[in-house]
Amino acid sequence: MTSVVLTYKGPSSERKEAELRLRQKLDCTDFVCRATDLFEAQVDERQLSIIAGESQWQVTFPSYAEIRKPGTNWNKLRDKTLEMK
């Protein structure tokens, strides 16, 4: 199993239908919506080849650091802002 990030690249009006079609094709329970057009999934090689055939979806492979480390530490940013006031 591989962790992948899926980005929807099609028209926003068709996103829900495309998501449902992909869920049905993958038969995968580990398909989580992280943002409006961003999904995280645990897939095997067969499922990865199915996604590659879908033109509306872009697949990226996050590095270990991207998975474990948050992009912004909001607590530190909040503390710095309070110190500036």
C-alpha positions in Angstrom: 0.0 0.0 0.0 1.2 3.5 -0.9 0.0 6.9 0.4 -0.9 9.2 -2.4 -2.4 12.7 -2.7 -5.1 13.1 -5.4 -5.9 16.5 -6.8 -9.0 16.9 -8.8 -8.3 18.9 -12.0 -11.8 18.8 -13.7 -14.7 21.3 -13.6 -15.9 22.0 -10.1 -19.5 21.3 -11.0 -18.5 17.6 -11.8 -16.3 17.0 -8.7 -18.8 15.1 -6.7 -19.6 12.7 -9.6 -15.9 12.2 -10.3 -15.2 11.5 -6.7 -18.0 8.9 -6.6 -16.8 7.2 -9.8 -13.3 7.0 -8.4 -14.5 5.6 -5.1 -16.4 2.9 -7.0 -13.5 2.0 -9.2 -11.0 1.8 -6.4 -13.2 0.0 -3.9 -11.0 1.7 -1.3 -12.1 2.7 2.2 -9.0 4.8 2.9 -10.1 7.7 0.6 -10.2 10.8 2.7 -11.2 14.4 1.6 -8.6 16.8 2.9 -9.7 20.0 1.1 -12.2 20.8 -1.6 -10.1 19.3 -4.5 -7.6 17.4 -2.4 -7.8 13.8 -1.3 -5.6 11.3 0.5 -5.7 7.6 -0.3 -4.0 4.4 0.5 -3.7 2.4 -2.7 -1.9 -0.6 -4.2 -0.3 -0.9 -7.6 -3.6 -2.0 -9.3 -5.5 1.0 -7.9 -2.6 3.3 -8.8 -2.9 2.2 -12.5 -6.6 2.9 -12.4 -6.1 6.4 -11.1 -3.4 7.0 -13.7 -6.0 6.3 -16.4 -8.2 9.1 -15.1 -7.5 12.4 -16.7 -9.4 14.4 -14.1 -7.1 13.3 -11.2 -3.4 14.2 -10.6 -1.4 11.8 -8.4 1.4 13.0 -6.2 3.5 11.0 -3.7 4.1 12.9 -0.5 7.4 12.5 1.2 7.6 11.3 4.8 8.3 14.9 6.0 5.2 16.2 4.2 3.0 13.7 5.9 4.4 14.1 9.4 5.3 17.8 9.6 2.5 20.4 9.5 3.0 23.2 7.0 2.5 26.0 9.6 2.8 25.9 13.4 -0.1 28.1 14.3 0.7 28.1 18.0 4.1 29.7 17.4 2.7 32.1 14.9 0.0 33.2 17.4 2.6 33.6 20.2 4.8 35.8 17.9 1.8 37.9 17.0 0.9 38.5 20.6 4.5 39.5 21.4 4.4 42.1 18.7 1.3 43.8 20.2 
